[in-house]
Amino acid sequence: MIIGILFAGILLALGTMIAALVAGFPIWLALMLYPVVGTIGAMGFVALALLLKKRDDADDMTACAVVAR
């Protein structure tokens, strides 16, 4: 999971940096966007993973309650 988080942040940041350079933004701004967008992308990936995990846990608890009857 750690490698997935790293790749999500790196790829999103790299794509944003390339898009900023293609759009004509200065290099210094593209370089500043890289860590900011990478961090936000990694945190978003973790949040999504936790949300999906909580849904799976809730489904498991419902299944346990049905089986316990």
C-alpha positions as CSV (number, residue, x, y, z in Angstrom):
1,M,0.0,0.0,0.0
2,I,2.9,2.3,0.7
3,I,4.2,2.0,-2.8
4,G,0.8,2.7,-4.2
5,I,0.6,5.9,-2.1
6,L,4.0,7.0,-3.4
7,F,3.1,6.2,-7.0
8,A,-0.2,8.0,-6.7
9,G,1.5,11.2,-5.4
10,I,4.4,11.1,-7.8
11,L,2.3,10.5,-10.9
12,L,-0.3,13.1,-10.0
13,A,2.4,15.7,-9.2
14,L,4.4,14.9,-12.4
15,G,1.3,15.2,-14.5
16,T,0.4,18.5,-12.9
17,M,4.0,19.8,-13.4
18,I,4.0,18.8,-17.1
19,A,0.6,20.4,-17.6
20,A,1.7,23.6,-15.9
21,L,4.8,23.8,-18.1
22,V,2.8,23.1,-21.3
23,A,0.2,25.7,-20.3
24,G,3.1,28.3,-20.1
25,F,3.5,28.7,-16.4
26,P,7.0,29.6,-15.2
27,I,9.3,26.8,-14.2
28,W,9.5,28.0,-10.6
29,L,5.7,27.7,-10.3
30,A,5.7,24.2,-11.8
31,L,8.5,23.2,-9.3
32,M,6.5,24.6,-6.4
33,L,3.3,22.7,-7.6
34,Y,5.1,19.4,-7.6
35,P,5.4,18.8,-3.8
36,V,2.1,20.5,-3.0
37,V,0.1,18.4,-5.5
38,G,2.0,15.3,-4.7
39,T,1.2,15.6,-1.0
40,I,-2.5,16.3,-1.7
41,G,-2.6,13.4,-4.1
42,A,-1.1,11.0,-1.6
43,M,-3.4,12.2,1.2
44,G,-6.4,11.8,-1.1
45,F,-5.3,8.3,-2.0
46,V,-5.1,7.4,1.7
47,A,-8.4,8.9,2.4
48,L,-10.0,7.0,-0.4
49,A,-8.5,3.8,0.8
50,L,-9.7,4.4,4.3
51,L,-13.2,5.2,3.1
52,L,-13.4,2.0,1.0
53,K,-12.0,0.0,4.0
54,K,-14.7,1.3,6.3
55,R,-17.4,0.3,3.8
56,D,-16.0,-3.2,3.6
57,D,-15.8,-3.4,7.4
58,A,-19.5,-2.3,7.6
59,D,-20.5,-5.0,5.1
60,D,-18.6,-7.6,7.1
61,M,-20.3,-6.5,10.3
62,T,-23.7,-6.8,8.6
63,A,-22.9,-10.2,7.4
64,C,-21.8,-11.3,10.9
65,A,-25.0,-9.9,12.4
66,V,-27.1,-11.9,9.8
67,V,-25.2,-15.1,10.5
68,A,-25.5,-14.6,14.3
69,R,-29.3,-14.7,14.1
